[in-house]
């Protein structure tokens, strides 16, 4: 789904928390309120300082910016032939990853597990 820039600005400006994979979409953090929280999911083995937002400062627009490592996998065997590098692998959303996100969001594990 592609959103026009005004819609992206509206969504990010109204968000308290944004969670997602590391990528250029997080540049929209600049539109968030200064009290907002951003959680980026990185490929296991990457470090938080490798985040584009960390390197170029867009994460400074929010009150808190965290990174969480996640396992990744190829969607299918031929994926490497069309993908440029390992950062294009798919994130595996496990219960452990979901609980880490809930912890960062300060949501109790009990409430988090009910939502899983």
Phi and psi in radians as a Rosetta constraint file:
Dihedral C 1 N 2 CA 2 C 2 CIRCULARHARMONIC -1.891 0.35
Dihedral N 2 CA 2 C 2 N 3 CIRCULARHARMONIC 2.224 0.35
Dihedral C 2 N 3 CA 3 C 3 CIRCULARHARMONIC -1.882 0.35
Dihedral N 3 CA 3 C 3 N 4 CIRCULARHARMONIC 2.446 0.35
Dihedral C 3 N 4 CA 4 C 4 CIRCULARHARMONIC -1.151 0.35
Dihedral N 4 CA 4 C 4 N 5 CIRCULARHARMONIC 2.684 0.35
Dihedral C 4 N 5 CA 5 C 5 CIRCULARHARMONIC -0.934 0.35
Dihedral N 5 CA 5 C 5 N 6 CIRCULARHARMONIC -0.789 0.35
Dihedral C 5 N 6 CA 6 C 6 CIRCULARHARMONIC -1.035 0.35
Dihedral N 6 CA 6 C 6 N 7 CIRCULARHARMONIC -0.627 0.35
Dihedral C 6 N 7 CA 7 C 7 CIRCULARHARMONIC -1.218 0.35
Dihedral N 7 CA 7 C 7 N 8 CIRCULARHARMONIC -0.687 0.35
Dihedral C 7 N 8 CA 8 C 8 CIRCULARHARMONIC -1.075 0.35
Dihedral N 8 CA 8 C 8 N 9 CIRCULARHARMONIC -0.788 0.35
Dihedral C 8 N 9 CA 9 C 9 CIRCULARHARMONIC -1.051 0.35
Dihedral N 9 CA 9 C 9 N 10 CIRCULARHARMONIC -0.801 0.35
Dihedral C 9 N 10 CA 10 C 10 CIRCULARHARMONIC -1.055 0.35
Dihedral N 10 CA 10 C 10 N 11 CIRCULARHARMONIC -0.802 0.35
Dihedral C 10 N 11 CA 11 C 11 CIRCULARHARMONIC -1.121 0.35
Dihedral N 11 CA 11 C 11 N 12 CIRCULARHARMONIC -0.826 0.35
Dihedral C 11 N 12 CA 12 C 12 CIRCULARHARMONIC -1.231 0.35
Dihedral N 12 CA 12 C 12 N 13 CIRCULARHARMONIC -0.633 0.35
Dihedral C 12 N 13 CA 13 C 13 CIRCULARHARMONIC -1.117 0.35
Dihedral N 13 CA 13 C 13 N 14 CIRCULARHARMONIC -0.516 0.35
Dihedral C 13 N 14 CA 14 C 14 CIRCULARHARMONIC -1.643 0.35
Dihedral N 14 CA 14 C 14 N 15 CIRCULARHARMONIC -0.070 0.35
Dihedral C 14 N 15 CA 15 C 15 CIRCULARHARMONIC -1.499 0.35
Dihedral N 15 CA 15 C 15 N 16 CIRCULARHARMONIC 2.383 0.35
Dihedral C 15 N 16 CA 16 C 16 CIRCULARHARMONIC -1.475 0.35
Dihedral N 16 CA 16 C 16 N 17 CIRCULARHARMONIC -0.683 0.35
Dihedral C 16 N 17 CA 17 C 17 CIRCULARHARMONIC -2.416 0.35
Dihedral N 17 CA 17 C 17 N 18 CIRCULARHARMONIC 2.403 0.35
Dihedral C 17 N 18 CA 18 C 18 CIRCULARHARMONIC -2.183 0.35
Dihedral N 18 CA 18 C 18 N 19 CIRCULARHARMONIC 2.274 0.35
Dihedral C 18 N 19 CA 19 C 19 CIRCULARHARMONIC -2.194 0.35
Dihedral N 19 CA 19 C 19 N 20 CIRCULARHARMONIC 2.313 0.35
Dihedral C 19 N 20 CA 20 C 20 CIRCULARHARMONIC -3.090 0.35
Dihedral N 20 CA 20 C 20 N 21 CIRCULARHARMONIC 3.045 0.35
Dihedral C 20 N 21 CA 21 C 21 CIRCULARHARMONIC -1.252 0.35
Dihedral N 21 CA 21 C 21 N 22 CIRCULARHARMONIC 2.620 0.35
Dihedral C 21 N 22 CA 22 C 22 CIRCULARHARMONIC -0.993 0.35
Dihedral N 22 CA 22 C 22 N 23 CIRCULARHARMONIC 2.413 0.35
Dihedral C 22 N 23 CA 23 C 23 CIRCULARHARMONIC 2.915 0.35
Dihedral N 23 CA 23 C 23 N 24 CIRCULARHARMONIC 3.098 0.35
Dihedral C 23 N 24 CA 24 C 24 CIRCULARHARMONIC -1.150 0.35
Dihedral N 24 CA 24 C 24 N 25 CIRCULARHARMONIC -0.383 0.35
Dihedral C 24 N 25 CA 25 C 25 CIRCULARHARMONIC -1.038 0.35
Dihedral N 25 CA 25 C 25 N 26 CIRCULARHARMONIC -0.441 0.35
Dihedral C 25 N 26 CA 26 C 26 CIRCULARHARMONIC -1.296 0.35
Dihedral N 26 CA 26 C 26 N 27 CIRCULARHARMONIC -0.100 0.35
Dihedral C 26 N 27 CA 27 C 27 CIRCULARHARMONIC -1.050 0.35
Dihedral N 27 CA 27 C 27 N 28 CIRCULARHARMONIC -0.466 0.35
Dihedral C 27 N 28 CA 28 C 28 CIRCULARHARMONIC -1.145 0.35
Dihedral N 28 CA 28 C 28 N 29 CIRCULARHARMONIC -0.077 0.35
Dihedral C 28 N 29 CA 29 C 29 CIRCULARHARMONIC -0.987 0.35
Dihedral N 29 CA 29 C 29 N 30 CIRCULARHARMONIC -0.476 0.35
Dihedral C 29 N 30 CA 30 C 30 CIRCULARHARMONIC -1.093 0.35
Dihedral N 30 CA 30 C 30 N 31 CIRCULARHARMONIC -0.304 0.35
Dihedral C 30 N 31 CA 31 C 31 CIRCULARHARMONIC -1.637 0.35
Dihedral N 31 CA 31 C 31 N 32 CIRCULARHARMONIC -0.089 0.35
Dihedral C 31 N 32 CA 32 C 32 CIRCULARHARMONIC -1.396 0.35
Dihedral N 32 CA 32 C 32 N 33 CIRCULARHARMONIC 2.788 0.35
Dihedral C 32 N 33 CA 33 C 33 CIRCULARHARMONIC -1.201 0.35
Dihedral N 33 CA 33 C 33 N 34 CIRCULARHARMONIC 2.637 0.35
Dihedral C 33 N 34 CA 34 C 34 CIRCULARHARMONIC -1.115 0.35
Dihedral N 34 CA 34 C 34 N 35 CIRCULARHARMONIC -0.248 0.35
Dihedral C 34 N 35 CA 35 C 35 CIRCULARHARMONIC -1.631 0.35
Dihedral N 35 CA 35 C 35 N 36 CIRCULARHARMONIC -0.011 0.35
Dihedral C 35 N 36 CA 36 C 36 CIRCULARHARMONIC -1.323 0.35
Dihedral N 36 CA 36 C 36 N 37 CIRCULARHARMONIC 2.918 0.35
Dihedral C 36 N 37 CA 37 C 37 CIRCULARHARMONIC -2.209 0.35
Dihedral N 37 CA 37 C 37 N 38 CIRCULARHARMONIC 2.409 0.35
Dihedral C 37 N 38 CA 38 C 38 CIRCULARHARMONIC -2.177 0.35
Dihedral N 38 CA 38 C 38 N 39 CIRCULARHARMONIC 2.331 0.35
Dihedral C 38 N 39 CA 39 C 39 CIRCULARHARMONIC -2.179 0.35
Dihedral N 39 CA 39 C 39 N 40 CIRCULARHARMONIC 2.019 0.35
Dihedral C 39 N 40 CA 40 C 40 CIRCULARHARMONIC -1.758 0.35
Dihedral N 40 CA 40 C 40 N 41 CIRCULARHARMONIC 2.382 0.35
Dihedral C 40 N 41 CA 41 C 41 CIRCULARHARMONIC -1.687 0.35
Dihedral N 41 CA 41 C 41 N 42 CIRCULARHARMONIC 2.080 0.35
Dihedral C 41 N 42 CA 42 C 42 CIRCULARHARMONIC -1.831 0.35
Dihedral N 42 CA 42 C 42 N 43 CIRCULARHARMONIC 2.753 0.35
Dihedral C 42 N 43 CA 43 C 43 CIRCULARHARMONIC -1.172 0.35
Dihedral N 43 CA 43 C 43 N 44 CIRCULARHARMONIC 2.422 0.35
Dihedral C 43 N 44 CA 44 C 44 CIRCULARHARMONIC -0.931 0.35
Dihedral N 44 CA 44 C 44 N 45 CIRCULARHARMONIC 2.368 0.35
Dihedral C 44 N 45 CA 45 C 45 CIRCULARHARMONIC 1.751 0.35
Dihedral N 45 CA 45 C 45 N 46 CIRCULARHARMONIC -0.400 0.35
Dihedral C 45 N 46 CA 46 C 46 CIRCULARHARMONIC -1.403 0.35
Dihedral N 46 CA 46 C 46 N 47 CIRCULARHARMONIC 2.759 0.35
Dihedral C 46 N 47 CA 47 C 47 CIRCULARHARMONIC -1.975 0.35
Dihedral N 47 CA 47 C 47 N 48 CIRCULARHARMONIC 2.727 0.35
Dihedral C 47 N 48 CA 48 C 48 CIRCULARHARMONIC -0.952 0.35
Dihedral N 48 CA 48 C 48 N 49 CIRCULARHARMONIC -0.582 0.35
Dihedral C 48 N 49 CA 49 C 49 CIRCULARHARMONIC -1.274 0.35
Dihedral N 49 CA 49 C 49 N 50 CIRCULARHARMONIC -0.115 0.35
Dihedral C 49 N 50 CA 50 C 50 CIRCULARHARMONIC -1.499 0.35
Dihedral N 50 CA 50 C 50 N 51 CIRCULARHARMONIC -0.098 0.35
Dihedral C 50 N 51 CA 51 C 51 CIRCULARHARMONIC -1.144 0.35
Dihedral N 51 CA 51 C 51 N 52 CIRCULARHARMONIC 2.327 0.35
Dihedral C 51 N 52 CA 52 C 52 CIRCULARHARMONIC -1.006 0.35
Dihedral N 52 CA 52 C 52 N 53 CIRCULARHARMONIC -0.705 0.35
Dihedral C 52 N 53 CA 53 C 53 CIRCULARHARMONIC -1.161 0.35
Dihedral N 53 CA 53 C 53 N 54 CIRCULARHARMONIC -0.605 0.35
Dihedral C 53 N 54 CA 54 C 54 CIRCULARHARMONIC -1.194 0.35
Dihedral N 54 CA 54 C 54 N 55 CIRCULARHARMONIC -0.788 0.35
Dihedral C 54 N 55 CA 55 C 55 CIRCULARHARMONIC -1.146 0.35
Dihedral N 55 CA 55 C 55 N 56 CIRCULARHARMONIC -0.661 0.35
Dihedral C 55 N 56 CA 56 C 56 CIRCULARHARMONIC -1.812 0.35
Dihedral N 56 CA 56 C 56 N 57 CIRCULARHARMONIC 0.048 0.35
Dihedral C 56 N 57 CA 57 C 57 CIRCULARHARMONIC 1.503 0.35
Dihedral N 57 CA 57 C 57 N 58 CIRCULARHARMONIC 0.039 0.35
Dihedral C 57 N 58 CA 58 C 58 CIRCULARHARMONIC -1.161 0.35
Dihedral N 58 CA 58 C 58 N 59 CIRCULARHARMONIC -0.389 0.35
Dihedral C 58 N 59 CA 59 C 59 CIRCULARHARMONIC -1.231 0.35
Dihedral N 59 CA 59 C 59 N 60 CIRCULARHARMONIC -0.224 0.35
Dihedral C 59 N 60 CA 60 C 60 CIRCULARHARMONIC -1.293 0.35
Dihedral N 60 CA 60 C 60 N 61 CIRCULARHARMONIC -0.135 0.35
Dihedral C 60 N 61 CA 61 C 61 CIRCULARHARMONIC -1.325 0.35
Dihedral N 61 CA 61 C 61 N 62 CIRCULARHARMONIC -0.246 0.35
Dihedral C 61 N 62 CA 62 C 62 CIRCULARHARMONIC -2.043 0.35
Dihedral N 62 CA 62 C 62 N 63 CIRCULARHARMONIC 2.856 0.35
Dihedral C 62 N 63 CA 63 C 63 CIRCULARHARMONIC -1.190 0.35
Dihedral N 63 CA 63 C 63 N 64 CIRCULARHARMONIC -0.636 0.35
Dihedral C 63 N 64 CA 64 C 64 CIRCULARHARMONIC -2.501 0.35
Dihedral N 64 CA 64 C 64 N 65 CIRCULARHARMONIC 2.409 0.35
Dihedral C 64 N 65 CA 65 C 65 CIRCULARHARMONIC -2.369 0.35
Dihedral N 65 CA 65 C 65 N 66 CIRCULARHARMONIC 2.003 0.35
Dihedral C 65 N 66 CA 66 C 66 CIRCULARHARMONIC -2.082 0.35
Dihedral N 66 CA 66 C 66 N 67 CIRCULARHARMONIC 2.716 0.35
Dihedral C 66 N 67 CA 67 C 67 CIRCULARHARMONIC -2.134 0.35
Dihedral N 67 CA 67 C 67 N 68 CIRCULARHARMONIC 2.511 0.35
Dihedral C 67 N 68 CA 68 C 68 CIRCULARHARMONIC -2.285 0.35
Dihedral N 68 CA 68 C 68 N 69 CIRCULARHARMONIC 2.324 0.35
Dihedral C 68 N 69 CA 69 C 69 CIRCULARHARMONIC -1.417 0.35
Dihedral N 69 CA 69 C 69 N 70 CIRCULARHARMONIC 2.483 0.35
Dihedral C 69 N 70 CA 70 C 70 CIRCULARHARMONIC -2.373 0.35
Dihedral N 70 CA 70 C 70 N 71 CIRCULARHARMONIC 2.641 0.35
Dihedral C 70 N 71 CA 71 C 71 CIRCULARHARMONIC -1.246 0.35
Dihedral N 71 CA 71 C 71 N 72 CIRCULARHARMONIC 2.644 0.35
Dihedral C 71 N 72 CA 72 C 72 CIRCULARHARMONIC -2.264 0.35
Dihedral N 72 CA 72 C 72 N 73 CIRCULARHARMONIC 2.892 0.35
Dihedral C 72 N 73 CA 73 C 73 CIRCULARHARMONIC -2.683 0.35
Dihedral N 73 CA 73 C 73 N 74 CIRCULARHARMONIC 2.791 0.35
Dihedral C 73 N 74 CA 74 C 74 CIRCULARHARMONIC -1.407 0.35
Dihedral N 74 CA 74 C 74 N 75 CIRCULARHARMONIC 2.423 0.35
Dihedral C 74 N 75 CA 75 C 75 CIRCULARHARMONIC -1.131 0.35
Dihedral N 75 CA 75 C 75 N 76 CIRCULARHARMONIC -0.601 0.35
Dihedral C 75 N 76 CA 76 C 76 CIRCULARHARMONIC -2.794 0.35
Dihedral N 76 CA 76 C 76 N 77 CIRCULARHARMONIC 2.814 0.35
Dihedral C 76 N 77 CA 77 C 77 CIRCULARHARMONIC -0.985 0.35
Dihedral N 77 CA 77 C 77 N 78 CIRCULARHARMONIC -0.665 0.35
Dihedral C 77 N 78 CA 78 C 78 CIRCULARHARMONIC -1.390 0.35
Dihedral N 78 CA 78 C 78 N 79 CIRCULARHARMONIC 0.035 0.35
Dihedral C 78 N 79 CA 79 C 79 CIRCULARHARMONIC -1.052 0.35
Dihedral N 79 CA 79 C 79 N 80 CIRCULARHARMONIC -0.653 0.35
Dihedral C 79 N 80 CA 80 C 80 CIRCULARHARMONIC -1.074 0.35
Dihedral N 80 CA 80 C 80 N 81 CIRCULARHARMONIC -0.524 0.35
Dihedral C 80 N 81 CA 81 C 81 CIRCULARHARMONIC -1.220 0.35
Dihedral N 81 CA 81 C 81 N 82 CIRCULARHARMONIC -0.332 0.35
Dihedral C 81 N 82 CA 82 C 82 CIRCULARHARMONIC -2.019 0.35
Dihedral N 82 CA 82 C 82 N 83 CIRCULARHARMONIC -0.107 0.35
Dihedral C 82 N 83 CA 83 C 83 CIRCULARHARMONIC -1.818 0.35
Dihedral N 83 CA 83 C 83 N 84 CIRCULARHARMONIC 2.491 0.35
Dihedral C 83 N 84 CA 84 C 84 CIRCULARHARMONIC -1.384 0.35
Dihedral N 84 CA 84 C 84 N 85 CIRCULARHARMONIC -0.538 0.35
Dihedral C 84 N 85 CA 85 C 85 CIRCULARHARMONIC -2.784 0.35
Dihedral N 85 CA 85 C 85 N 86 CIRCULARHARMONIC 3.008 0.35
Dihedral C 85 N 86 CA 86 C 86 CIRCULARHARMONIC -1.157 0.35
Dihedral N 86 CA 86 C 86 N 87 CIRCULARHARMONIC -0.352 0.35
Dihedral C 86 N 87 CA 87 C 87 CIRCULARHARMONIC -1.151 0.35
Dihedral N 87 CA 87 C 87 N 88 CIRCULARHARMONIC -0.198 0.35
Dihedral C 87 N 88 CA 88 C 88 CIRCULARHARMONIC -1.484 0.35
Dihedral N 88 CA 88 C 88 N 89 CIRCULARHARMONIC -0.016 0.35
Dihedral C 88 N 89 CA 89 C 89 CIRCULARHARMONIC -1.130 0.35
Dihedral N 89 CA 89 C 89 N 90 CIRCULARHARMONIC 2.746 0.35
Dihedral C 89 N 90 CA 90 C 90 CIRCULARHARMONIC -1.434 0.35
Dihedral N 90 CA 90 C 90 N 91 CIRCULARHARMONIC 2.468 0.35
Dihedral C 90 N 91 CA 91 C 91 CIRCULARHARMONIC -1.350 0.35
Dihedral N 91 CA 91 C 91 N 92 CIRCULARHARMONIC 2.390 0.35
Dihedral C 91 N 92 CA 92 C 92 CIRCULARHARMONIC -1.678 0.35
Dihedral N 92 CA 92 C 92 N 93 CIRCULARHARMONIC 2.010 0.35
Dihedral C 92 N 93 CA 93 C 93 CIRCULARHARMONIC -1.571 0.35
Dihedral N 93 CA 93 C 93 N 94 CIRCULARHARMONIC 1.804 0.35
Dihedral C 93 N 94 CA 94 C 94 CIRCULARHARMONIC -1.765 0.35
Dihedral N 94 CA 94 C 94 N 95 CIRCULARHARMONIC 2.945 0.35
Dihedral C 94 N 95 CA 95 C 95 CIRCULARHARMONIC -1.081 0.35
Dihedral N 95 CA 95 C 95 N 96 CIRCULARHARMONIC -0.657 0.35
Dihedral C 95 N 96 CA 96 C 96 CIRCULARHARMONIC -1.050 0.35
Dihedral N 96 CA 96 C 96 N 97 CIRCULARHARMONIC -0.773 0.35
Dihedral C 96 N 97 CA 97 C 97 CIRCULARHARMONIC -1.115 0.35
Dihedral N 97 CA 97 C 97 N 98 CIRCULARHARMONIC -0.778 0.35
Dihedral C 97 N 98 CA 98 C 98 CIRCULARHARMONIC -1.042 0.35
Dihedral N 98 CA 98 C 98 N 99 CIRCULARHARMONIC -0.699 0.35
Dihedral C 98 N 99 CA 99 C 99 CIRCULARHARMONIC -1.200 0.35
Dihedral N 99 CA 99 C 99 N 100 CIRCULARHARMONIC -0.611 0.35
Dihedral C 99 N 100 CA 100 C 100 CIRCULARHARMONIC -1.107 0.35
Dihedral N 100 CA 100 C 100 N 101 CIRCULARHARMONIC -0.731 0.35
Dihedral C 100 N 101 CA 101 C 101 CIRCULARHARMONIC -1.111 0.35
Dihedral N 101 CA 101 C 101 N 102 CIRCULARHARMONIC -0.794 0.35
Dihedral C 101 N 102 CA 102 C 102 CIRCULARHARMONIC -1.057 0.35
Dihedral N 102 CA 102 C 102 N 103 CIRCULARHARMONIC -0.677 0.35
Dihedral C 102 N 103 CA 103 C 103 CIRCULARHARMONIC -1.077 0.35
Dihedral N 103 CA 103 C 103 N 104 CIRCULARHARMONIC -0.806 0.35
Dihedral C 103 N 104 CA 104 C 104 CIRCULARHARMONIC -1.101 0.35
Dihedral N 104 CA 104 C 104 N 105 CIRCULARHARMONIC -0.595 0.35
Dihedral C 104 N 105 CA 105 C 105 CIRCULARHARMONIC -1.434 0.35
Dihedral N 105 CA 105 C 105 N 106 CIRCULARHARMONIC -0.042 0.35
Dihedral C 105 N 106 CA 106 C 106 CIRCULARHARMONIC 1.068 0.35
Dihedral N 106 CA 106 C 106 N 107 CIRCULARHARMONIC 0.675 0.35
Dihedral C 106 N 107 CA 107 C 107 CIRCULARHARMONIC -1.767 0.35
Dihedral N 107 CA 107 C 107 N 108 CIRCULARHARMONIC 2.346 0.35
Dihedral C 107 N 108 CA 108 C 108 CIRCULARHARMONIC -1.096 0.35
Dihedral N 108 CA 108 C 108 N 109 CIRCULARHARMONIC 2.502 0.35
Dihedral C 108 N 109 CA 109 C 109 CIRCULARHARMONIC -0.955 0.35
Dihedral N 109 CA 109 C 109 N 110 CIRCULARHARMONIC -0.604 0.35
Dihedral C 109 N 110 CA 110 C 110 CIRCULARHARMONIC -1.092 0.35
Dihedral N 110 CA 110 C 110 N 111 CIRCULARHARMONIC -0.833 0.35
Dihedral C 110 N 111 CA 111 C 111 CIRCULARHARMONIC -1.154 0.35
Dihedral N 111 CA 111 C 111 N 112 CIRCULARHARMONIC -0.643 0.35
Dihedral C 111 N 112 CA 112 C 112 CIRCULARHARMONIC -1.117 0.35
Dihedral N 112 CA 112 C 112 N 113 CIRCULARHARMONIC -0.797 0.35
Dihedral C 112 N 113 CA 113 C 113 CIRCULARHARMONIC -1.158 0.35
Dihedral N 113 CA 113 C 113 N 114 CIRCULARHARMONIC -0.570 0.35
Dihedral C 113 N 114 CA 114 C 114 CIRCULARHARMONIC -1.115 0.35
Dihedral N 114 CA 114 C 114 N 115 CIRCULARHARMONIC -0.579 0.35
Dihedral C 114 N 115 CA 115 C 115 CIRCULARHARMONIC -1.405 0.35
Dihedral N 115 CA 115 C 115 N 116 CIRCULARHARMONIC -0.381 0.35
